[in-house]
Every structure is written in structure tokens, then in C-alpha cells.
Amino acid sequence: MDHSNYVIDEMISAKAIAARVETLAKDISAYFADTDKLVVIGLLRGSFMFIADLVRELDLPCEIDFLEASSYGNSTESSREVRILKDIRGEIEGRDVLLVEDIIDTGYTMKQVTEMLRTRNPKRMKICALLDKPSRREVDITADWTGFEIPDKFVVGYGIDYAQRNRNLDHIGAVRFVGD
């Protein structure tokens, strides 16, 4: 099938995202209220817009780091083989950590990343995902905070891409391939 022709149907508006990010930040700030500094680790590249908006709303001292893992490449399907392309720079031993992900789909990426980071002995480690597709889950992993639960559709926007396109949309849209 030719995947070069597609349209994007809006699923979640920019306004709805902003409101949800504000609520998530309040909940996360309350949970980590006693921290001396929260290490916020964004999973690149899809989480970059979400993490930027989220940390601006957190009422906590934060350190920001990034990790890049890949299981998609330019495909719409997870390969289930997770590769760490960029590790975090800072130390997390004995520290409070918030992992920020754009979307939890099959769960393979988040499961491998959390297992790897737990070996570094963080004090507390929690997960915040903008989107969750529980119908696609193949491994046991759940976010502590979720922005939106979505159906099994391929989505783009607000940092999430399809073949490195559409990250710059201010909303989340479902990709519909012409002819599908």
C-alpha cells in the first residue's frame, strides 16, 4: 500500500491538550511536593512539545534530561525491538524521576526504558504519558498519569510524527491513508 497520501483528522484540540497538561502538572506537583529537585526525563523525539509545556506548569524545582529510544523508525508499526539511541546525561541514583512519554502503545519501549533506569536506583520513578492506547498493549506497563486514552489509530501532531512529518501541529490528529 502507498502510504504517501494521507489526511489528518483532528482528535484532540490544542485547547484540550493545554487544559489537560495543566491538570497533570498540578497532580504531579502535589505528588512530588516534598522533592528537592525532580529529574524530568523526556523520551525523544515525540515528547518534546509535551515535556516543554508540562515543566512550565510544574510547581517544583526541575532538572530536565532526555533519552532517545526507537522502536518505529519510519513505520506505523512498532518493531518491538527497542534501541536506546541517546542515554540521559545526569545521575538519578537516590533522586525523584518523572519519565515523560508521548504515547504508550505496545508498551515495549517504556518497559525497557523503565527497567534500564530502575537499575540506576532512583528514589521514586513515575511515568506520565500524553497518550495511551491500552488496546495495543502487549507488555504489563501503565502510566501513573495519562493525558488522554485513545483508540487504536495512528496519530500525529504535538510532537508526534509520521516519517518525521507533522510534529509541528498544535493538536493531535488521526492519520487516515487515502484509499483505506
JOQUI-V22240 format. One line per field, one symbol per residue. ss: DSSP state (2 for helix, 1 for strand, 0 for the rest). psi: psi as a letter, one per 30 degrees, with the letter a starting at -180 (. if undefined). Layout:
ss=???
psi=???
This chain:
ss=000001111111022222222222222222200000011111110002222222222000011111111100000000000011110000000001111111110002222222222200000111111111022200000000111110000011100101001000000111111000
psi=kjgfjllkkkekleeeeeeeeeeeeeeeeeegfgkekkjjjkjlffgeeeeeeefffkhlkkkklkkklkgebglfkkfgjkkjfkllelkgkglkkjkkkekjcffeeeeeeeeeeffghlekklkkkekkifffkfljkkkekkekkllilklllhfkljhglgffkglklkkjkkf.
